């Protein structure tokens, strides 16, 4: 029974580490690749139980195994990006392992209490995300345009987006960056009613009506993004829909919310949060 708990524990921890790395590098990684990478890491962890396989835990072999896990779990376009992904992956491992064992040592709870160890790993991952974002200063970004491909509800569309340093909106539920998109640009992806809807002066009651009239898949992705108008203390709400992922400069980025708007500009169809471009 011990070996079963050990395998489950390592599988979940490896999955959390890979997911955390994916979030920090802002790269879309499908679930299958994450689980395959986690499974490979688990096999390596099981080998630790057999003293005759001690050679696998020398530094050269550790680097080889971790490189193989990275190659399996993530996609990259060049050597520079692979090195950056590797460094973040090593950082996540060192930080999570160090902080997890510190928590265990500080609390005095035994190592093999599986649920506690997994919770410690998750907490360490969340802490690392905040630290990483704080130490990585956002560079000043002038108003530029980017061509982005937005994948939403299994469909996709390409549009021109303005990178605006004034758009630092985040979804309070998942802390995901928000892209403001013209509702008319989503014609054929969302219902005609939502395309033509007036998104000015949104409130909770309007959003509730939209959710109740939408199908289950769409309604489960609805997010409420609060914001304040410049020079005003009054707050408003933007109706958001969580995207499958977006693609910028051939980089797939997960955890992005599409905020629907009626803004009128012929030169671009979306306003991009500059935080999304970090790491690209």
Secondary structure as a PSIPRED ss2 file (coil, helix, strand):
# PSIPRED VFORMAT (PSIPRED V4.0)

   1 X C   1.000  0.000  0.000
   2 X H   0.000  1.000  0.000
   3 X H   0.000  1.000  0.000
   4 X H   0.000  1.000  0.000
   5 X H   0.000  1.000  0.000
   6 X H   0.000  1.000  0.000
   7 X H   0.000  1.000  0.000
   8 X H   0.000  1.000  0.000
   9 X H   0.000  1.000  0.000
  10 X H   0.000  1.000  0.000
  11 X H   0.000  1.000  0.000
  12 X H   0.000  1.000  0.000
  13 X H   0.000  1.000  0.000
  14 X H   0.000  1.000  0.000
  15 X H   0.000  1.000  0.000
  16 X H   0.000  1.000  0.000
  17 X H   0.000  1.000  0.000
  18 X H   0.000  1.000  0.000
  19 X H   0.000  1.000  0.000
  20 X H   0.000  1.000  0.000
  21 X H   0.000  1.000  0.000
  22 X H   0.000  1.000  0.000
  23 X H   0.000  1.000  0.000
  24 X H   0.000  1.000  0.000
  25 X C   1.000  0.000  0.000
  26 X C   1.000  0.000  0.000
  27 X C   1.000  0.000  0.000
  28 X C   1.000  0.000  0.000
  29 X C   1.000  0.000  0.000
  30 X C   1.000  0.000  0.000
  31 X H   0.000  1.000  0.000
  32 X H   0.000  1.000  0.000
  33 X H   0.000  1.000  0.000
  34 X H   0.000  1.000  0.000
  35 X H   0.000  1.000  0.000
  36 X H   0.000  1.000  0.000
  37 X H   0.000  1.000  0.000
  38 X H   0.000  1.000  0.000
  39 X H   0.000  1.000  0.000
  40 X H   0.000  1.000  0.000
  41 X H   0.000  1.000  0.000
  42 X H   0.000  1.000  0.000
  43 X H   0.000  1.000  0.000
  44 X H   0.000  1.000  0.000
  45 X H   0.000  1.000  0.000
  46 X H   0.000  1.000  0.000
  47 X H   0.000  1.000  0.000
  48 X C   1.000  0.000  0.000
  49 X C   1.000  0.000  0.000
  50 X C   1.000  0.000  0.000
  51 X H   0.000  1.000  0.000
  52 X H   0.000  1.000  0.000
  53 X H   0.000  1.000  0.000
  54 X H   0.000  1.000  0.000
  55 X H   0.000  1.000  0.000
  56 X H   0.000  1.000  0.000
  57 X H   0.000  1.000  0.000
  58 X C   1.000  0.000  0.000
  59 X H   0.000  1.000  0.000
  60 X H   0.000  1.000  0.000
  61 X H   0.000  1.000  0.000
  62 X H   0.000  1.000  0.000
  63 X H   0.000  1.000  0.000
  64 X H   0.000  1.000  0.000
  65 X H   0.000  1.000  0.000
  66 X H   0.000  1.000  0.000
  67 X H   0.000  1.000  0.000
  68 X H   0.000  1.000  0.000
  69 X H   0.000  1.000  0.000
  70 X H   0.000  1.000  0.000
  71 X H   0.000  1.000  0.000
  72 X H   0.000  1.000  0.000
  73 X H   0.000  1.000  0.000
  74 X C   1.000  0.000  0.000
  75 X C   1.000  0.000  0.000
  76 X C   1.000  0.000  0.000
  77 X C   1.000  0.000  0.000
  78 X C   1.000  0.000  0.000
  79 X H   0.000  1.000  0.000
  80 X H   0.000  1.000  0.000
  81 X H   0.000  1.000  0.000
  82 X H   0.000  1.000  0.000
  83 X H   0.000  1.000  0.000
  84 X H   0.000  1.000  0.000
  85 X H   0.000  1.000  0.000
  86 X H   0.000  1.000  0.000
  87 X H   0.000  1.000  0.000
  88 X H   0.000  1.000  0.000
  89 X H   0.000  1.000  0.000
  90 X H   0.000  1.000  0.000
  91 X H   0.000  1.000  0.000
  92 X H   0.000  1.000  0.000
  93 X H   0.000  1.000  0.000
  94 X H   0.000  1.000  0.000
  95 X H   0.000  1.000  0.000
  96 X H   0.000  1.000  0.000
  97 X H   0.000  1.000  0.000
  98 X H   0.000  1.000  0.000
  99 X H   0.000  1.000  0.000
 100 X H   0.000  1.000  0.000
 101 X H   0.000  1.000  0.000
 102 X H   0.000  1.000  0.000
 103 X H   0.000  1.000  0.000
 104 X H   0.000  1.000  0.000
 105 X H   0.000  1.000  0.000
 106 X H   0.000  1.000  0.000
 107 X H   0.000  1.000  0.000
 108 X C   1.000  0.000  0.000
 109 X C   1.000  0.000  0.000
 110 X C   1.000  0.000  0.000
 111 X C   1.000  0.000  0.000
 112 X C   1.000  0.000  0.000
 113 X C   1.000  0.000  0.000
 114 X H   0.000  1.000  0.000
 115 X H   0.000  1.000  0.000
 116 X H   0.000  1.000  0.000
 117 X H   0.000  1.000  0.000
 118 X H   0.000  1.000  0.000
 119 X H   0.000  1.000  0.000
 120 X H   0.000  1.000  0.000
 121 X H   0.000  1.000  0.000
 122 X H   0.000  1.000  0.000
 123 X H   0.000  1.000  0.000
 124 X H   0.000  1.000  0.000
 125 X H   0.000  1.000  0.000
 126 X H   0.000  1.000  0.000
 127 X H   0.000  1.000  0.000
 128 X H   0.000  1.000  0.000
 129 X H   0.000  1.000  0.000
 130 X H   0.000  1.000  0.000
 131 X H   0.000  1.000  0.000
 132 X H   0.000  1.000  0.000
 133 X H   0.000  1.000  0.000
 134 X H   0.000  1.000  0.000
 135 X H   0.000  1.000  0.000
 136 X C   1.000  0.000  0.000
 137 X C   1.000  0.000  0.000
 138 X C   1.000  0.000  0.000
 139 X C   1.000  0.000  0.000
 140 X C   1.000  0.000  0.000
 141 X C   1.000  0.000  0.000
 142 X C   1.000  0.000  0.000
 143 X C   1.000  0.000  0.000
 144 X E   0.000  0.000  1.000
 145 X E   0.000  0.000  1.000
 146 X E   0.000  0.000  1.000
 147 X E   0.000  0.000  1.000
 148 X E   0.000  0.000  1.000
 149 X E   0.000  0.000  1.000
 150 X E   0.000  0.000  1.000
 151 X E   0.000  0.000  1.000
 152 X E   0.000  0.000  1.000
 153 X C   1.000  0.000  0.000
 154 X C   1.000  0.000  0.000
 155 X E   0.000  0.000  1.000
 156 X E   0.000  0.000  1.000
 157 X E   0.000  0.000  1.000
 158 X E   0.000  0.000  1.000
 159 X E   0.000  0.000  1.000
 160 X E   0.000  0.000  1.000
 161 X E   0.000  0.000  1.000
 162 X E   0.000  0.000  1.000
 163 X E   0.000  0.000  1.000
 164 X E   0.000  0.000  1.000
 165 X C   1.000  0.000  0.000
 166 X C   1.000  0.000  0.000
 167 X C   1.000  0.000  0.000
 168 X C   1.000  0.000  0.000
 169 X C   1.000  0.000  0.000
 170 X E   0.000  0.000  1.000
 171 X E   0.000  0.000  1.000
 172 X C   1.000  0.000  0.000
 173 X C   1.000  0.000  0.000
 174 X C   1.000  0.000  0.000
 175 X C   1.000  0.000  0.000
 176 X E   0.000  0.000  1.000
 177 X E   0.000  0.000  1.000
 178 X E   0.000  0.000  1.000
 179 X E   0.000  0.000  1.000
 180 X E   0.000  0.000  1.000
 181 X E   0.000  0.000  1.000
 182 X E   0.000  0.000  1.000
 183 X H   0.000  1.000  0.000
 184 X H   0.000  1.000  0.000
 185 X H   0.000  1.000  0.000
 186 X H   0.000  1.000  0.000
 187 X E   0.000  0.000  1.000
 188 X C   1.000  0.000  0.000
 189 X C   1.000  0.000  0.000
 190 X E   0.000  0.000  1.000
 191 X C   1.000  0.000  0.000
 192 X H   0.000  1.000  0.000
 193 X H   0.000  1.000  0.000
 194 X H   0.000  1.000  0.000
 195 X H   0.000  1.000  0.000
 196 X C   1.000  0.000  0.000
 197 X C   1.000  0.000  0.000
 198 X C   1.000  0.000  0.000
 199 X C   1.000  0.000  0.000
 200 X C   1.000  0.000  0.000
 201 X C   1.000  0.000  0.000
 202 X C   1.000  0.000  0.000
 203 X C   1.000  0.000  0.000
 204 X H   0.000  1.000  0.000
 205 X H   0.000  1.000  0.000
 206 X H   0.000  1.000  0.000
 207 X H   0.000  1.000  0.000
 208 X H   0.000  1.000  0.000
 209 X H   0.000  1.000  0.000
 210 X H   0.000  1.000  0.000
 211 X H   0.000  1.000  0.000
 212 X H   0.000  1.000  0.000
 213 X H   0.000  1.000  0.000
 214 X C   1.000  0.000  0.000
 215 X C   1.000  0.000  0.000
 216 X H   0.000  1.000  0.000
 217 X H   0.000  1.000  0.000
 218 X H   0.000  1.000  0.000
 219 X H   0.000  1.000  0.000
 220 X C   1.000  0.000  0.000
 221 X C   1.000  0.000  0.000
 222 X E   0.000  0.000  1.000
 223 X E   0.000  0.000  1.000
 224 X E   0.000  0.000  1.000
 225 X E   0.000  0.000  1.000
 226 X E   0.000  0.000  1.000
 227 X E   0.000  0.000  1.000
 228 X E   0.000  0.000  1.000
 229 X C   1.000  0.000  0.000
 230 X C   1.000  0.000  0.000
 231 X C   1.000  0.000  0.000
 232 X C   1.000  0.000  0.000
 233 X C   1.000  0.000  0.000
 234 X C   1.000  0.000  0.000
 235 X E   0.000  0.000  1.000
 236 X E   0.000  0.000  1.000
 237 X E   0.000  0.000  1.000
 238 X E   0.000  0.000  1.000
 239 X E   0.000  0.000  1.000
 240 X E   0.000  0.000  1.000
 241 X E   0.000  0.000  1.000
 242 X E   0.000  0.000  1.000
 243 X C   1.000  0.000  0.000
 244 X C   1.000  0.000  0.000
 245 X E   0.000  0.000  1.000
 246 X E   0.000  0.000  1.000
 247 X E   0.000  0.000  1.000
 248 X E   0.000  0.000  1.000
 249 X C   1.000  0.000  0.000
 250 X C   1.000  0.000  0.000
 251 X E   0.000  0.000  1.000
 252 X E   0.000  0.000  1.000
 253 X E   0.000  0.000  1.000
 254 X C   1.000  0.000  0.000
 255 X C   1.000  0.000  0.000
 256 X E   0.000  0.000  1.000
 257 X E   0.000  0.000  1.000
 258 X E   0.000  0.000  1.000
 259 X E   0.000  0.000  1.000
 260 X E   0.000  0.000  1.000
 261 X E   0.000  0.000  1.000
 262 X C   1.000  0.000  0.000
 263 X C   1.000  0.000  0.000
 264 X C   1.000  0.000  0.000
 265 X C   1.000  0.000  0.000
 266 X C   1.000  0.000  0.000
 267 X C   1.000  0.000  0.000
 268 X C   1.000  0.000  0.000
 269 X C   1.000  0.000  0.000
 270 X E   0.000  0.000  1.000
 271 X E   0.000  0.000  1.000
 272 X E   0.000  0.000  1.000
 273 X E   0.000  0.000  1.000
 274 X H   0.000  1.000  0.000
 275 X H   0.000  1.000  0.000
 276 X H   0.000  1.000  0.000
 277 X H   0.000  1.000  0.000
 278 X C   1.000  0.000  0.000
 279 X C   1.000  0.000  0.000
 280 X C   1.000  0.000  0.000
